[in-house]
Each structure stands twice: as C-alpha cells, then as structure tokens.
C-alpha cells in the first residue's frame, strides 16, 4: 500500500505516512480499502492545508462522499432507465402479465423505488447546489461558477435536443438519428456530472449545511439496494418463464443485463461514498 500513499502530498506523508502504514499492516487490505485510499489521495491533493484533523477533515470526508454518491446515482439512473424498456412493446408485456402478474408488480415496484430515490436525490442535492452557487456568486469564485454554467448548458442542450427529436418525427435513418441522440445525451450526462462534481468539491461547506444531505443519502442508497434486488429477481423470473420479453422493438437481453450491472456497480460505489461520510467523528456531529 506504500505506493498508494505516495499519491498523497509530501507534507501529508511527512506527518502521517508511518502511522498510516502501521494501521494498514494491522488490517486486512480489500479493494474497498484501496479505493478509499485513492479517494483520500484525491481529497488531500485538492484540500489538504496541513490541518486535516477535526472539523476540516470531516468536511472533506463528507464532501467527497457526497460527490461519490452523486456520481453513483447518475450511473444508477442509466441502468434504471434501461430496465424501463422491459414493458416495450406494452401489448406483449400485458399479455405475459396476465399469466405472470408478479412481473407487473415487480416492474412497478422498481419504478416507484427508483422515483423515490430520485426525489431524495433532488431534496438532498438541490439545496447543496444552491448553497455552492450562491456562495460562489457572492465571493466571485469562478472556479465554482464556470463548471456550474457548463452543467447548466449541458442540461439546456439536452432539453433542446430532446424537444427537436420529439417534434421532428424523422421518417428515415431513424436508427442513425437515435444512436446520435444517445451518444450526445451520454456526452451531456458525463460532462454535466463532472461539472457538478467540481462545483461541490470546490465549495467550502459548513458542517450544519452538510447535515442536509445525510437522510436523503440514506434514502437514496436504500432505494438503490432495493431496486437492484427487485431487478435481479425480475430478470431471473423473465429468463425462466417468459424469455420472449427480452426481444423488444430494438433491444435484447444484453441491454437489461447491462442495466443491472450498472445499477449494481453504482450501488457499491454509493455504499463506499456513504461510508466516507459516516465515520465515528461525523456520527458525533449528526447527533449534536
């Protein structure tokens, strides 16, 4: 693990490297440990000022955890959206649902749980984003405002592109147009996600402000875990009893399996992100 510690700033290593190596030698090293050390190195290089104890350390931990959960939820949203195609075309799904009514129940449950997670995402994320932008505007921090405008531009371009596609109703080269639309949408999503992450990572929050996201984070993670479990059950049941549902208008079972993989990976990352924001010291300020 010494090579991972080399990623930390020199001042940090002079102060903590020996102590950290002792701690690592006494514990089992897992992929989660390595990932946590890597995130810590990113935190330290962006935020370390020689005073990582106490309040500053906790803020950086919670802030990086928020960024992780935000990025994880965006990835989860892609997988969740792919699974919404299971009932397309609707008549075919309805016929199968009369024979296996549990399909419809689980499908609706996945949608409801995902929607609740999305609401929690908005409830927890919008206030934090508002605080970041308001503070950056007041203090004239262009390194925060610039990525915010980039994220907003991506959102507006996506809305415009989607509106054009809905109104236009192209008759020819439909698959080429759809592929182009999906690629551009993916580009907007990636750029927007990275931009918002920079907005949050570059904002100096106060601990009471970060308390706003704690409960929404738990709701988000709970919804992600439940929807992954339900999606796995649904795909397994369809594979066994009605594999014809995998053949929709323009997709196959590969897309749905990809959706579950994306949802599962994002849930794992979200768990790691929440763990970063619930170390013992942070639990203390939540109870204050």
C-alpha positions in Angstrom: 0.0 0.0 0.0 3.0 2.3 0.2 2.7 3.1 -3.5 -0.8 4.5 -2.9 0.4 6.7 0.0 2.9 8.1 -2.5 0.0 9.8 -4.2 -0.6 12.0 -1.1 1.0 15.4 -0.8 4.6 15.4 0.6 3.6 17.4 3.7 0.8 14.9 4.5 3.2 12.0 4.1 5.8 13.5 6.4 3.2 13.8 9.1 1.0 10.7 8.7 2.7 8.1 6.4 4.4 6.0 9.1 1.3 6.0 11.2 -0.9 5.0 8.3 1.4 2.1 7.3 1.2 0.7 10.8 -2.6 0.9 10.7 -2.7 -0.8 7.2 -0.4 -3.6 8.4 -2.8 -4.4 11.2 -5.9 -4.7 9.0 -6.9 -6.8 6.0 -6.5 -4.9 2.7 -9.5 -5.1 0.5 -10.4 -3.5 -2.8 -12.6 -1.1 -0.8 -9.6 -0.1 1.3 -7.6 0.6 -1.8 -10.4 2.6 -3.3 -10.8 4.6 -0.1 -7.1 5.4 0.0 -7.3 6.6 -3.6 -10.2 8.9 -2.9 -8.3 10.1 0.2 -5.3 11.0 -2.0 -7.6 13.0 -4.3 -9.0 14.8 -1.3 -5.6 15.5 0.2 -4.2 16.9 -3.1 -7.2 19.2 -3.5 -7.9 20.2 0.0 -5.0 19.5 2.3 -3.7 22.5 4.1 -1.8 21.0 7.0 -4.8 20.8 9.3 -6.6 17.6 8.5 -7.8 16.9 12.0 -11.2 17.9 13.4 -13.7 19.9 11.5 -11.7 20.4 8.3 -11.1 16.7 7.9 -14.7 15.8 8.5 -15.9 18.3 6.0 -13.6 17.0 3.3 -14.7 13.4 4.0 -18.4 14.2 3.8 -17.9 16.4 0.7 -16.1 13.7 -1.2 -18.7 11.2 0.0 -21.4 13.4 -1.5 -19.6 13.6 -4.8 -19.3 9.8 -4.9 -23.0 9.3 -4.2 -23.9 11.9 -6.8 -21.8 10.3 -9.5 -23.0 6.8 -8.4 -26.7 7.8 -8.7 -26.1 9.2 -12.2 -24.7 5.9 -13.2 -27.5 4.1 -11.4 -30.0 6.2 -13.3 -28.7 5.0 -16.7 -29.1 1.3 -15.6 -32.6 2.0 -14.1 -33.7 3.7 -17.4 -32.6 0.7 -19.4 -34.8 -1.6 -17.4 -37.8 0.6 -18.0 -37.8 -0.7 -21.6 -38.9 -4.2 -20.3 -42.6 -3.4 -21.0 -41.9 -2.3 -24.5 -44.0 -3.1 -26.6 -46.7 -2.7 -23.9 -49.2 -5.1 -25.5 -46.7 -8.0 -25.4 -45.9 -7.2 -21.8 -49.6 -7.1 -20.8 -50.3 -10.5 -22.4 -47.5 -12.1 -20.4 -48.5 -10.1 -17.3 -51.9 -11.8 -17.3 -50.1 -15.2 -17.0 -47.5 -13.9 -14.6 -48.9 -10.9 -12.7 -45.9 -10.8 -10.4 -44.0 -9.3 -13.4 -46.1 -6.2 -13.4 -46.0 -5.9 -9.6 -42.2 -6.1 -9.5 -41.8 -3.8 -12.6 -44.0 -1.1 -10.9 -42.1 -1.5 -7.6 -38.8 -0.9 -9.4 -40.2 2.3 -11.0 -41.6 3.5 -7.6 -38.4 2.8 -5.7 -36.3 4.5 -8.3 -38.6 7.5 -8.4 -38.4 7.8 -4.6 -34.6 7.7 -4.8 -34.8 10.4 -7.4 -36.9 12.6 -5.2 -34.5 12.1 -2.3 -31.7 13.0 -4.7 -33.4 16.3 -5.5 -34.3 17.0 -1.9 -30.7 16.5 -0.8 -28.8 17.7 -3.8 -30.6 21.0 -4.8 -30.0 22.8 -1.5 -26.3 21.8 -1.6 -26.0 23.0 -5.2 -27.9 26.2 -4.3 -25.5 26.9 -1.4 -22.5 26.3 -3.6 -23.6 28.6 -6.4 -24.9 31.3 -4.1 -21.6 31.4 -2.1 -19.5 31.3 -5.3 -21.5 34.1 -6.8 -21.2 36.2 -3.6 -17.4 35.5 -3.3 -16.7 35.7 -7.1 -15.3 32.2 -7.3 -15.1 31.5 -11.0 -13.6 28.0 -10.4 -17.1 27.1 -9.0 -19.3 29.2 -11.3 -17.6 28.0 -14.5 -18.4 24.3 -14.0 -21.9 25.3 -12.9 -22.6 27.1 -16.1 -21.1 24.2 -18.0 -23.5 21.8 -16.3 -26.5 24.1 -16.9 -25.5 24.4 -20.6 -25.5 20.6 -20.9 -29.0 20.4 -19.3 -30.4 23.0 -21.7 -28.8 21.4 -24.7 -30.2 18.1 -23.7 -33.7 19.6 -23.4 -33.4 21.3 -26.7 -32.1 18.2 -28.5 -34.9 16.0 -27.0 -37.6 18.6 -27.9 -36.4 18.7 -31.5 -36.4 14.9 -31.7 -39.9 14.7 -30.3 -41.3 17.4 -32.6 -39.4 16.4 -35.7 -40.6 12.8 -36.0 -37.9 11.7 -38.6 -39.1 9.1 -41.1 -35.7 8.0 -42.5 -32.4 6.9 -40.9 -34.2 6.5 -37.6 -31.6 4.3 -36.0 -28.7 6.5 -37.0 -30.6 9.5 -35.5 -31.3 7.6 -32.3 -27.7 6.5 -31.9 -26.6 10.1 -32.4 -29.1 11.2 -29.9 -28.0 8.7 -27.3 -24.3 9.5 -27.9 -24.9 13.2 -27.4 -27.1 12.5 -24.4 -24.3 10.4 -22.9 -21.8 13.2 -23.6 -24.0 15.8 -21.9 -24.5 13.5 -18.9 -20.8 12.8 -18.4 -19.8 16.5 -18.8 -22.7 17.7 -16.6 -21.9 15.1 -13.9 -18.2 16.0 -13.8 -19.1 19.7 -13.8 -21.5 19.4 -10.8 -18.9 17.3 -9.0 -16.4 20.1 -9.4 -19.0 22.6 -8.1 -19.4 20.6 -4.9 -15.8 19.7 -4.5 -14.6 23.3 -4.7 -17.2 24.7 -2.2 -16.2 25.3 1.4 -19.2 24.0 3.3 -20.1 24.2 6.9 -21.0 21.0 8.8 -24.6 22.1 9.5 -25.1 22.5 5.8 -23.8 19.1 5.1 -26.3 17.6 7.5 -29.0 18.4 4.9 -27.9 15.5 2.8 -27.5 12.8 5.4 -31.1 11.5 5.5 -31.6 11.8 1.7 -28.3 9.9 1.1 -29.7 7.0 3.2 -33.0 7.0 1.3 -31.1 7.1 -2.0 -28.9 4.2 -1.0 -31.8 2.2 0.4 -33.7 2.7 -2.9 -30.7 1.7 -5.0 -30.2 -1.5 -3.0 -33.9 -2.5 -3.1 -34.2 -1.8 -6.9 -31.1 -3.8 -7.6 -32.6 -6.8 -5.7 -36.0 -6.4 -7.4 -34.5 -6.0 -10.8 -32.4 -9.2 -10.4 -35.4 -11.1 -9.3 -37.5 -9.8 -12.2 -34.8 -10.6 -14.8 -34.4 -14.1 -13.4 -38.1 -14.7 -13.4 -38.4 -13.5 -17.0 -35.5 -15.6 -18.1 -37.2 -18.7 -16.7 -40.8 -18.1 -17.6 -41.0 -15.5 -20.4 -37.7 -15.0 -22.3 -39.6 -13.6 -25.2 -40.0 -10.3 -23.3 -36.3 -9.7 -23.8 -36.8 -9.2 -27.5 -38.4 -5.7 -27.8 -38.6 -3.3 -30.7 -34.9 -2.5 -30.8 -33.1 -4.2 -27.9 -32.3 -7.6 -26.4 -31.5 -9.2 -23.1 -27.9 -7.7 -23.2 -29.3 -4.2 -22.6 -31.2 -5.3 -19.4 -28.2 -7.3 -18.1 -26.1 -4.2 -18.7 -28.7 -2.2 -16.8 -28.4 -4.5 -13.7 -24.6 -4.4 -13.9 -24.6 -0.6 -13.9 -27.1 -0.4 -11.1 -25.1 -2.9 -9.0 -21.7 -1.1 -9.6 -23.2 2.3 -8.8 -24.8 0.9 -5.6 -21.4 -0.4 -4.4 -19.8 2.9 -5.1 -22.6 4.7 -3.3 -22.1 2.4 -0.2 -18.4 3.4 -0.2 -19.4 7.1 -0.5 -21.8 6.9 2.4 -19.2 5.1 4.5 -16.8 8.0 3.9 -19.5 10.4 5.4 -20.3 8.2 8.4 -17.0 7.7 10.2 -17.1 7.9 14.0 -16.3 11.7 14.2 -19.1 12.5 11.7 -21.6 10.5 13.6 -20.9 12.7 16.6 -21.9 15.9 14.9 -25.0 14.4 13.4 -26.2 13.7 17.0 -25.5 17.2 18.2 
